[in-house]
Amino acid sequence: MATRFASSSTQSSATSTPDHAGPSSSTRPASGTGRTTHFGFRDVPEEEKETLVGGVFSSVASSYDLMNDGMSLGVHRLWKDNFVSSMLPRLPPSYHQHPEPANPSSVRPANPKFKCLDVAGGTGDIALRILDRAREKFASRDVEVEIVDLNQGMLDEGRKRVAKTLYYNTPQIAFTHGNAQSLPSHIADNSIDLYTIAFGIRNCTSIPAALSEAYRVLKPGGKIGVLEFGKVSNPLLREAYRQYSFQFIPILGKILAGDADSYQYLVESIEKFPTQPEFAQLMRDAGFQTGQMKEGRGGAWRDFTFGVCSMWTGVKA
Ligand SMILES: C[S@@+](CC[C@H](N)C(=O)[O-])C[C@H]1O[C@@H](n2cnc3c(N)ncnc32)[C@H](O)[C@@H]1O
């Protein structure tokens, strides 16, 4: 059983109701805890971290998608494709079969909706992939994704993107300004079929609080997928990757986004993130059933590109 995480460090939050046309927000202020946490390599008061993280994503929002391609040479697209196809190998039959009504003249009942929550969903990379996969692979429009993100600028970029797709102004996609650590109150306990968080949980002040919230809102049997930067196990490759990260990425950030500091934070936050088994243990501590404590088939996580990126999966019992 998961316990509700009660650290006061996690309780500053933004809450709002979903908006199918775009984001809205209301934020309540954080109170001081006297404790510190890391922001990249710096120690900062816990209650300041969200503001600092908010500053990073406000700064990079308009160039975020371009930078993702620049930093990873487009490989982040493959990671995300693999992540989404692993999290949604199929739809449960009730979500894509259209049962014939007993009486052919009666109105066909509406299909149930497969509810996804993409937390720290930013500009919608994961949400759009989920909807595309459901439509293209399973011919289903009975999937709905709500994007929750703490940063208004990122949500605005997502909204612009969605406006160019066929999901715009449909119930299939909604944007909500909110905090992973204290999800908006309209997201009820046991209401979500699939919870995803990609490259977001690293930025949370309290990872256990975010995982505890994920556990709370998932239905029993619902799945969680976390995509994050991992640790490269091969020592030679690890050092090469470290050099690339610290020497090249802040410079690229300066060139493409006019902002080296935000990308310096990015590489530092990756260094501070738990190892793959440590993160798997955090998922278990939150109550999730995971695979065995190993990488790959039957394991709690799967590495991409030698562990530069990893995905962890779990199920709410
Ligand atoms: C690196 S971006 C990832 C965006 C998207 N998931 C993707 O894969 O492209 C990280 C996102 O996490 C959001 N974020 C950071 N802390 C958050 C929190 N506590 N709650 C919700 N979102 C958060 C940021 O605003 C940002 O949009």
The ligand as an ORCA input file, in Angstrom:
! r2SCAN-3c Opt
* xyz 0 1
  C      12.081     18.894    -19.643
  S      10.406     19.420    -19.686
  C       9.582     17.965    -20.288
  C       8.371     18.268    -21.109
  C       7.729     17.070    -21.799
  N       7.285     16.081    -20.835
  C       8.676     16.430    -22.777
  O       9.048     15.286    -22.575
  O       9.044     17.059    -23.751
  C      10.035     19.404    -17.971
  C       8.682     19.975    -17.649
  O       8.409     19.721    -16.268
  C       7.652     20.809    -15.774
  N       7.701     20.762    -14.312
  C       8.778     20.962    -13.518
  N       8.445     20.789    -12.226
  C       7.127     20.444    -12.210
  C       6.206     20.113    -11.191
  N       6.569     20.095     -9.898
  N       4.944     19.812    -11.529
  C       4.544     19.828    -12.822
  N       5.367     20.135    -13.844
  C       6.650     20.431    -13.544
  C       8.319     22.002    -16.407
  O       7.505     23.142    -16.367
  C       8.568     21.485    -17.814
  O       7.499     21.787    -18.678
*
